[in-house]
Amino acid sequence: MCSFTVPPVVLQLFVLLFLASPATACTEQEKHNLLRFLDGLSCDGGLATSWHNNGTDCCEWEGISCNGDGAVTGVSLESKGLEGPISLFLTNLTSLLRVNLSHNSFSGGLPAELMFSGSIIVLDVSFNRLNGPLPELPPLITTNRPLQVLNTSSNQFSSQFPSATWKVMNSLIALNASNNSFSGNIPSSLCLGSPYLALLDLCYNQLSGDIPNTLGDCSKLKVLKAGNKNLSGILPVETFRVTSLEYLSFPNNGLQGELDGAHIVKVSNLATLDLGGNHFSGKIPESIALLKRLEELHLGSNNMSGELPSTLGNCTNLKTIDLKINNFSGDLGKVNFSALQNLRSLDLMMNNFSGIIPESIYSCSNLAALRLSANHFHGEISPRIGNLKHLSFLSLVRNSFTNITKSLHALKSCRNISTLFIGTNFMNEAMPQDETIDGFQNLQFLSMQQCSFTGRIPTWLSKLTSLKILVLSNNQLTGPMPSWNNSINHLFHLDVSNNSLSGEIPIALMEMAMLKSDKPAIYLDPNLPDLPIYMNPSLQYRMGSSWPKVLNLGKNKFTGVIPQEIGHLKALLYLNLSFNNFYGEIPQSICNLRNLQGLDLSNNHLTGAIPVALENLHFLSRFNISNNDLEGPIPAEEQLSTFQASSFDGNPKLCGSVLTNHCSSVEAAPVSIIPAKQCSEKIIFAIAFGVFFGVGVLYDQLVLFRYFG
């Protein structure tokens, strides 16, 4: 919620400035300063060639504009691949009005002469590598500067955010200093020195302390963002004096207190209110109904409580309601959701709501994302949920819903649904085997974990041709593993762990197309609602992000040998066959899975030696073969020597340096002399292992999403 938003008045200013056109050639002095600026770059991105090809009139050069007298008024060189310092020769262009050097690789400091220029109105140096402090007010400058737009966002600026600088910025309209490392307090002088400030964005810095009540003096302010910092204290009531505010955002700080209904109504133009990730308490005031223009309400991850005000249904322009991870309670039926025809996302995860899902929610015809997980809802899913034709994300995890068969028949009418979490509901019911369950043609992520479902894995799952991630873990499913999994051509993440599935692994499972593919990681549709999936309250993954390729058959009753065809799944990142009844040797073909980051074969009946070629799995960061009947020396040259003894425990016939049972010289594996080329390759692989080591813990955390969704 901290993106750079430019008010219309600023856009108009840009348009007027960029309409200027030259009437005469530039002066020799102007050309000289531009060439000296170019000479100061360590990489010009081909700009020198471009300027040379456009003749000697610098007013005709790429990115340069002039006034009627041939004086340079604009330098617009964004995204040109420029590197190096910003030369002071640029400051010698005395008629310069606008400078845009954004999206390059400029380094060093920002020259104070640019910020305090007597002519520059627009200065944009965002998305570079500039560092050091932002220039403070030079002692010799006492008159007001003309600067109206200053964008220093997405650099490496640090030190305290300047305070005296703003005393001479009387004309400043937009200030974006987000995504840096500024420290200290938000200066109280900002609005006192810049009364026309319409946009202030200080997101993603290291600022701390209280929010100054002088922000209430910014009577023209439309956008105020200061999220993802260490701000504390209360939100000053003076802030609500700024009746022009349209966007108020202080997420992920340490703010506390309650929302004052008497003051919040003063900001009647507010379209976005984002106070999520703080320590606010109390109720949502009834007076929120007077914010008729409100489109986004973000109060998630606070300590708020009480019932939702029935007046929330009067905010008919609402598109997003995010109240997750609070202590709200009561019956949602008191809110008339049918009036919220613009609502696209409703997130009430981890609260104490009870009762049934109110029927009025099914009238929100534009709803695309609905998350009600970790509450106390009960009853059956209404067939009216099929009215939500745009619904693509639904999470009902950890409630007390019943009748899974009826629910699936109702949900199949939601033709656009792509993500469906319904785990920890429907306890001890039978897994539906009804072949008439169809639809779901767009379903990509299905999680039905921890329901204690009985019965077999149903064949209707084979109709989900778009499915990419399937989680059926922590149930009581029985019978063999179906062989149709390989017909779901997009499936790359399969977790059926902690059931009672039996029989041998079908060879067809070793033909899953996406687990054999050497393509890069698969991404879910970026057009899906970007709700995070919570592994725990502090760890989350975005649905649009890359998910790992996983085959998890652990904690079942599978038997037989591990098929040699397992080596076909060369794209696998995590393979878990633990806690089964597999016997025989570890197949040599597992050593072909060079991308593996996690391998768990523990608690089986495997015999024989550990394949030496397992040493070639250089990305392996999680490894467990404990509690089998393996024997012989543990290969100790490379990868396996990095794991603790617990990875090998319960194999009394194993020996090696990581165990108390050391191998005798006769048993020890021969040491080979490594050629220089192989040695260098091993160093490269060691570095690669270091990079990927941190990713290895992901497997442990992935399974935790069953609790939150």
N, C-alpha and C positions, 0 to 999 in steps of 0.2 A: 504494500500500500504506500510505497515511498517513491513512486516514479515521478519524473519531472513533468509537472503540468503547467502550461503557459496560459495565462489569462488572455482573453481576446484583445485587450488593449495592447498587450505586448506583441501579439501577432500582427496587429495593425502597424505597430511601430516598425517591425521587421520589413513588412511589405513596402512601406514608404521609403525606408532607407535603401532598399535594394532596387528601387525603380530608377535611381539616379543613373544618368548616362553621360559619357564624356562628349565634349564638343571639340576640344583641342587636345593635342598631344601632351604627354606629361613632360615635366621639366627634367633637365639633366640631373638636378639634385635629388628629385624623387626617384628617378631610375637608379642613381648611385646608391641610395639607401636600401632599395629593394634588393639590389645585387649583393650588397654587403650582408644583408639579412640572410640571403641564400648561401653566401660563402660560409656563414657561421654554422651551417647544418652539417652533421656528420653523414646524413643520408637525405637526398633531396627528392627521392621517389620519382625521378624523371622530370621534376619541375623545371630544371635548368634547360633541358632539351625543349620542353614545351614553350618556355618563354623565348628561347632563341629562335624557334620556328615561327613565332608570331611577330617578328620584326623588332624595331627599336623603340616603338611607342609602348611604354609600359602600361598605358591605359587599355591596350588591346591584349595584355597578357592574361593568362588563365588565372582566375580568382582575384583580379585587380579591377577596381572601378574608380572612376575619377569624377570630379565636378567639371563645370564649364571652363574653369581656368587651368585645367590639366593637373590639378592637385589630387593626389591619391586620397580617396575618402573611404575606401573599403578594401580590406584584405580578407578574402574568404577562401581559406585553404584547408577545409575540413576533409578528412579521409584521404590524404595525399601520400601517406607513407613517410612523412617527414620525421626525422630524428635529430636530436641535439638540443642545445639550449635556445631559448628565445632571445634573439640578438637585440641589443639596445638600439641598433640602427632602425628598428621598426618604430621606436618612439620618436625618431627624428621626423616622421611624417606628420607635420603639424596640423594638417587638415583632416586627419584620420577620424572617422566617425564610428566605424564598426570593424571589429576584428573577430574572425572566427577561425581558430586553430584547432578545433575539436577533432577527436578521433584520429590522433596521430601518436607519436611516441616522443614528444618533447620532454626533456628532463631538466633538472636543475630547478631554480626558483622562478617565481613569477616576478618580472621586473616591476618595482613600485611605480616606475614612470608610466606603465600602461594603466595600472589601476587608478592613478591619480592624475591622469592626462587631463589637459585643459580642453580636449576636444572629443575624446572617445565617449560614445553613448552606449555601445553594445560591445561587451568583451566576453567571448566564449572560449575557454581553454579546457573544456570538459573532456574526459576520456583520454588523458595523457599520463605521463609519469612524473609530473611536476611534484616537487617535494619541499621540505622545509616549512617555515611559517608563512602564513599569508601576510603580505606587507602591512605593517602598522602605519598609522598616520605620521608622515614626516613632519618634524617640528616647524618647518618653514611654510607649510601649507595651512592656511587659515580660512581661505575662501571656499565656497561650495564647488564641488566637482560636478561635471555634467552627466556622469555615468548613470544609466538607467537600467541596464541589464548586465548582471555579473553572474556567470556560470563557471564555477571552478569544480564542479562535481566529478567524481570518479577519477581522482588523482591520488597522490600519496602525501598530501599536505598534513602537517602535524603541528605540535605545539599548541599553545592556548589560542582559542578563537579570538581574533582582535576585537577590542571594544571601542577604542578611540577613533578607529578608521571611519565609523559610520557618522561621526559628527559633521563631516563635510560631504556626505552623500545625500544631500537634500532631495535630489531628483530620482533616487533609486526606486525602481518599480518592482524588479524581480531579482532575488538573490537565491541561488542554488549552490550550496556548499556540501551537498550530500556525498556519502561514500568516500570519506577521507578518514583521517585519524586525529581530528581536532580534539583538544581536551579543554578542561575548564568549564566555566558556566556559559549559559546563553547570555550574552551581554544585555544589560538593561537599557543600554543606549541605542539599541537598534531602531526602535520606533520613534524615539525622541529626535534622532538625527535624520531619519528617513520617513517622514510622515505620509508619503505616497506609496509606501511599500504595499504591493498587492500579492506577491508570492514570496514566501520564506520557507525554504526546504533545507533542513539540517539533519536529515536522516542518516543513519549508519555512520556515526562518529563515536568519539569517546567522551562526549560531553556529560556533565554530571551536575548535581545540585538542583535547586528549585527552579521552577519555571517563573521568570520575572513577571510580576503583575503589570509591568510597563508595556507588555505586548498588547494590553487593552488600549493603548494609545495609537495603535496602527488602525486607524479608522477606515482605511481603504483595503485592508487585508482580505483577500479572498481565499488564499491557500496557505495553511499553516501546518507544516510537517516537521516533527522532531522525534521520529520513532527510532527504536532499536538503539537506545543509549542507556545511561545510568541515571536518568532524571528521577527525582524523588519529590516527596512532599505532595501537596494537593494541586489540583488544576485550579488556578486562581479564578475567582468569580469575575474579575476584570476582563478575562478572555472573552466572556460572553457579552461584553459591551460592544464587541466588533460585529455589528449587525450585518456587515457585508460578507461575513465568512460563509464560504460554500464547501470548504474541505478542511476538516479539523482532524489531525492524525497524530497521536502520541503513543503508538503501540510499543509493546515490549520494553517498558521502563519499570520503575518502581513506584509509580504514582498510586495514591490511595485516597480514601474519602468516599463520599457518595455523590451520585449525580443529583444536582439541585434542580428540581423541576421548575422552580420559580425563575431561575436564570437561564436554563437551557432553551426556554421558549423565545428568548430574545434573538437567537440566531436563526430566525425563521427562514433564511435562504439556504440553510445547511443541506447539502446533498450527500455528503459522506461524513460519518462520525466513526472514527476508529480509535478506540481506547483499549483494544485487546492486549492481553499479556501484561497486565498490571496487577494492582492489589485493590481495585475498587470493590466496595461492598454495598450492601443495601439493595433496594429494588430499582427497577426501571420505572421512572416517574410516569404517572398517568398523562402528564402534560406533553409527552412525546408526540401525542396525536396532533399537536399544533405545528409540528415540523412537516408541513405538507409536501415539501420538495425532497424529503429524505429518500435517497436511493440505496445507500449502503449503511448498514448498522453492524459494527464489529465491536462486541463486548466480550468475546471469548477469552478464556483463561484468566478469569478474575475470581473474586470471592463473592460474587453477587448472589442474591437469594430471593425468595418470595415467588409469587405467581406472576406470570406475564400479564401486563395490563391489557384489558379488553380493548383499550383504545389503540393498541398497536395495529389493529385492522383498519384504522382510519388513515394510516400512512400509505396511501394507495400507490405511490410511486416506488415503493420499496422493490429492489431487485435482489438484494442480498441481506439475509439475517444470519449472523454468526454469533451464537450465544453458548458455544461449546465450553466444556470444562468449567462449570460454575456449580452453584447449589440451587438453581431454580427448581421449583416444585409445582405441584398442583396439576389440574386437568387442563390440557391445551384447548379443550372445547370452548373455553371462555373467550378465545380469540376467533373472530370471524375471518378466516383465511380466504374465504371466497371473494373478498373485496380486493385481495392482493393479486390482481391479474398480471402484474409485471414481475412477480416474484420468480427468480430463476434458481436461487440457492437458499436452502433452509438447513442450518447445521445446529442441532440441539444435543450433540453427543456429550455424554458424561455429565448428566444432571440427575434430578430426582423426579422427573415428570412421571405421571402415572395415568391410569385409565386406558382407554382405547385411542387409536389414532383418530382425530376428529375428521368427520366426513368432509368438512369444509376444505381441508387440504387438497382433496381430490378435485377441487374446482380451480386450483391454481394451474391453469392450462399451459403456462409457459415454464413450469417448474422443470429444471434439468437435473438438479442435485438435491437429494433428500437424505439427511443422516440423522437418525433417531437412536443410534447405538448407545448402550450402557445407560439405560433408564429403567423404568419399571412399567413399560407398556405391556398390555396383555391382549388376549382375544385373538380373533382371526383377521387376516388381511382381507379387506373389503374388495369385492370385484370392481368397485369403482376406481381402484388404483389404475385400472386400464385406461382411464380418461387422461392420464398424464402422458400424452403422446410424445412429449419432448424429454421425458425422464431418461437420463443416461447413467446416473450414479445413484444407487440406493444402498444404504447400510442400515440394517436393523439389528446388528449384533448385540448380544447380552441383554435381551429382554425376556418376556415370557409368552411369546406368540405360540399359537397352536395351529394344528391342521396344515401340515406341510404340503399335502396334495392339493388342497384347495388354494393355498397361497401360490403355488407354482402355476396353476391354471389361471389365476388372476393376473399374475405378473407377466405371463407370456403375451398378454395384450399390449404391454409396454414395448412396442417394437423397436424403440431406439435404445433400450437399456444395454449398456456396455459393461457396467461394473455392478455386481450384485453380491453383497455380504449379508448372509442370513444366519450365520453361525450362532451357537449358544442360544438356541431357541428350539421349539418343537421337540423337547426332551423325550428320549426313549420311543419316539415314533418310528414307524417303518419307513425306510427309504422308498419313495414312490417308484413303482415299476411301470406306471401307466404309459403306454406307447403314444397316447394322444397328447402328451406334453411335448409341444413343439414351439414354433416361434423362436424367440431368442436369437434371431439370425445375426444380430450385432453384438451379442454377448462376448466379451473378451476376458473378463476376470470374474470367476465364480468361486466363492468361498462358502462351504457348508460344513465348517469344522465344529467340533466340540458340541454336537447335538445328541450323542449316543444313538445315532441312527442304527437300526438293525436292517438285515437283509443284504442284498448284493449291490455291487456298483451297477446302476441301471444303464440299459442300452440307449435310452433317450439322450444321454449325454453325448453319444456319437453323432447326434444331429447338430451339435453346436459347432458349426464349421468355422466360426470366427474365433473360437476360444484359444486364448494364449496362456492363461494361468488358471489352473484347477487345483483347489485345496479341499480335500475330503478328510483331513486328519482328525484324530481324536474322536472317532465314532466306534461303533461295534459292527462294522461291516464284515461280512464273511464271504466265503467262496473264492474262486480263482480271480486273478487279475485278468480283465478282458483283453482280448488281442486287438480290439478296434482302435486303441489309443493312437496307433500310427496313422490312422485315417484322418485325424484332426491335424491338418497340415500346418497350422500355426502354433500348436501347443509347444511351449518351451519350458514351462514350470509346472511340474506335477508332484503333488504332495499327498500321499495316501497313508502317511505314517500313523502309528498307534491305532490300528484296527486289528481284526483277526483274519485278515486275508491269508489264503493258503495256496498250496500247489507250487508249481515251478514258475519262474518268470517266463512269460511267453516270449518267444524269439521275436514276435512282431513288435514288441515294445522296444526292441533294439533298432527299429527302423523309423523312429520318430524323426520326421524330416528336419525340424528346427534344431534338434539336438545333434544332428549329423552335419548341419550346415556350418561352413566356415565363415559365414557372414558375420559382421560385427553384432554387438548386442542388439536385441530387438526392442523397439520402443512402442509403447502404446500410443494410440491416436492422440496427437497433441491437441486436437479439438475437443477432447473430453473435458468436463469440468475439473479444474485443477485443485481438487480437495486433497490435502495430505492424508496418507494412511499412517495412523499412529501405531508404532511399535510399543511405546509407552508414552506417558505424558510429555516427556522431553525429547523423544526421538521420533522422527517422522520421515516418510518418503513420499515424494510426489508421484502421482500416477503417470505423469508424462515422462518420468525419468526411466532410465534403463533398469530393468529387473534382471536378476541373474538366471541363467539356465540351470534348472535344478531337476533332479530325479531323486525323490525321497520315498523309499519303500520301507523305512525303518520301523521297528516295533510291530511286526506282524508275525505270521506263522509260515512264511515262505520256506520252501525246502529245495532240495536239489543242488546242483553245482551252479556257480555263477557263470552264465554263458560266455564263451569266448567272444560272441558278437557284441558284448558290452563295449568293446574297443571301437565300434562304429560311431559311438556318440562323442565325436571328437570336440564338439562345442560345449560339452558339459563343464560347468564351473563347480557344482557341488553334487556329489554322489553319496547317498546314505543308504546302506543295506544292513544296518546294525540291528541287533536283537531279533534275529530270525533263526532259521535252522539250516542255513547253507552249510554244505560240507565240500570236501575236495580242496584243491589248491586255489590260491589267488591266481586268476587267469593272467597270463603274461600280457594279454591284450589291453589290460587296464593301463599299462605303461604307455599306451598310445594316446591317452587322454591328456595331452600336454597343457591344456588350459585349466586343468583342475586346480581349484583353490581349497577345496574341502573334500576329504575322503574318509568315510567312517564305515569300517567293516567289522566293528567290535561285536562281541557277544554272539558269535556263531560257532560253528564246529569246523572251521577251516584248518587244514593241515598243510604240511610241506614247508618249504622255505619261502622267505620274503623275496619276491623277484628283485634282482639287483637293479633292473631298469627303472624301478620306482624312483631311483635317484634322479631320473631325468625330468620329473614333474617339478620344475623349478618354481612354479607359482604356488605350490602347496603351502598353505599356512595353517591348516587344520587337518590333523591326521590321527586316526585311532584304529588300531587293530587288536586292542586288548581283549582278553577273555576268549581266546581261541585255542588251538592246539598246534600252533606254528613252532618251527624248530630251526636251529642253525643260527648263524651270525646275522646281526642286523647290519645291512650295508651302511658303512660309516664314512664314505668319502665326501658326500655332499648333503643333499636335502634332508634325509632321514636323521642325520646326526644333530639337526637343529631342534628336534622334538624331545619333550621330557619323557621320563621313564613311564609315566602313566599312560602314554600312547601304546605301550607294549606290554603292560602288566597282564598277568593271568595267562601267560604263555611260558610255562616253566622250562621249556626246551629251547627257548631263545637265549642268546648270549650277545653281549656287546658292551661297548664303553659306557652307554647310557644306563645300563643295568648293573645291579650288584653281581649278577652272574656274568663274569668276564669270560671271553672266549680264550681257549688255549691257543698256542701258536699254530698247532696243527689245524684247529678249526678255523682260525682267522682267515678271512678272505685275502687273497694275494693283492699286494700293492703294485699298481702299474705305474710306469714312468709316463708322465703326461707330456706330449709334445707341446711346443710353445703355442701353436695355433689353438689347440684344445684348451690350453690354460687361459688364453685371452677370452675364449668363448665362455669359460666357466666364470670369469670375472664379470662378464656382461650379464650372465644369468643371475649371478649373485646380486648385482645391482637391481635387476628386474624383480628379483624376489623381495628385496627391501621395499620397493615401491608398492608392490601388491600385498605386502604382509598385513597392512592395516585393513585391507578389504576383507581379509579372511574371517573376521569376527562377524561379518554380515549375516552369515548363515544362522548363528545363534539368535540374532535379533529378528530375523524375518518371521520366525514362527510366532513371535509375540503379537503380531498384528491381530491375531485371533481375538485378543481381548478388547480391542478398540475399533478397528476398521475405520 
